[in-house]
Amino acid sequence: EVQLVESGGGLVQAGGSLRLSCTASGFAFDSYAIGWFRQVPGKEPEGVSCISSSDGSAYYADSVKGRFIIIFDNVKKTAYLQMNNLKPEDTAVYYCAADASWTAQAMGLIPYNNYRHWGRGTRVTVSS
């Protein structure tokens, strides 16, 4: 059984930084895409960033390019999302998601419900 365990998040002022982490276990193979969606009330989850565990290729939504960095630690099987220069519009619940069927770039192309494995979510609040 695939499990995703998240940590990080919290409250920060605009311009500040936070780091999210997501540790994966239970994948049969070492090749999968892992990343984060975020959701605000009344809207569907939005893909933020994703990375391929096998080659480190990454996807970033236009809204976070240049501010967020995603990396994958292959030993710890953990993805990290470093979020810098945070803005109030980054406020959301962030969900880690993973699926062995997709590449990292697929996050920008396919609906969120194509990802089979999800974490519980962590809240990020950015005050102005």
N, C-alpha and C positions, 0 to 999 in steps of 0.2 A: 504494500500500500504506500502510495506516494504521500509524503507529508511535507508541508511547508511551514516553517516556524519563523515568525517575524519578530523584529524588535526595532526600537527607534521611534521616531516621531516625537510629538510634543508641541510646546508653545514657543514661538520665537518671534522677535520683532522683524519687521521688514528689513531686508539687507543682510539678515543673519543666515546661518547655515544649520543644517541638520543632516544626519546620516541614518538611512534605513538599511536594515540587513534582513536577509531571507535565506535560511538554511534548508536545503532540500535533502530528502532521504527517500529511499524506496524505488528510485528509478532503476529499471533493469539494465539500462545502458548509460554511458556517460555523455550522451549527446542529447541535449534538450535546450529549449529556449526558456529563459526565466527572466521575469521583469516585474514591473509595477503598472497597475491601472490606478486611477483615482476617481473618486465619485463624490459629487456634491448632491444635496437633496434635490430630488425631482429630475435628475439627469441620469443617463446611462453612464457606466464606467468609461473613462477615457484612457487610452493607452498613453503612458508617459515615456517609458524607456524599457528596453529589453536587450538581453545579451545571450549569445549562443555559448553554451558551456564548452563546446568542442573547439571553437576557433576564436572566441572573443569578439566576434563581429557584433556590432551594437546598432540599435535603433533609438532615435530620440524624436519625440514629438517636437514640432516647430516651436511650440510655446516654451520649451525648456532647453533648447539647444544653446550651448554656450554657458549654461548655468548649472546643469546637472551632469554628473559623470557616473557611469555604471561600470563596475568591474566584477569579475568572477574569480573567486579563490577556488582553484580546482582541488586543493587538498582538503579544505574545510567544506567544500560543496556549498559555498555561501556566496550569494550575490549581494553587493553593496550599492546603494544609490546615494551618492554624495550630492546634496542639494545646497547650492550656494546662491547668494543674492536672492533670497526668497522674497516673493511678493505676496500681498494679500490674496491675489487670485490663485495662488498655489494651495490655499486652504482647502482641505478635502480629507476624506478617508482614503488612505492608500492601501491597496491590496496587492500582495505578491501573487503572481500567477505563473504557472509553468506548464509546458506541454512538450512531449518529445516529437510531436508531429510537425512542428513549425520551426522556421528559422527566426532569428531575431527580427528580421525585416518584415515578417508577416504581421507584426503588431500594428503596422500602419495600414494594413490591407484587409484584415479579417475582423469580424465582430468579436467582442469580448467573450461571448458565450461559446466560442470555439476552443477556449482554454479549459482543460479538464480539471486542473488542480489549482486550488486557491488557498491562500492563507486567511486568517481571521480578520485582517485589516488593522491598521493603526492610524490614529488621527494626527494630522498635521494642521496646526493653526498658526497663521502668520498675521500678526497684528500690525496695523499701520501706524 
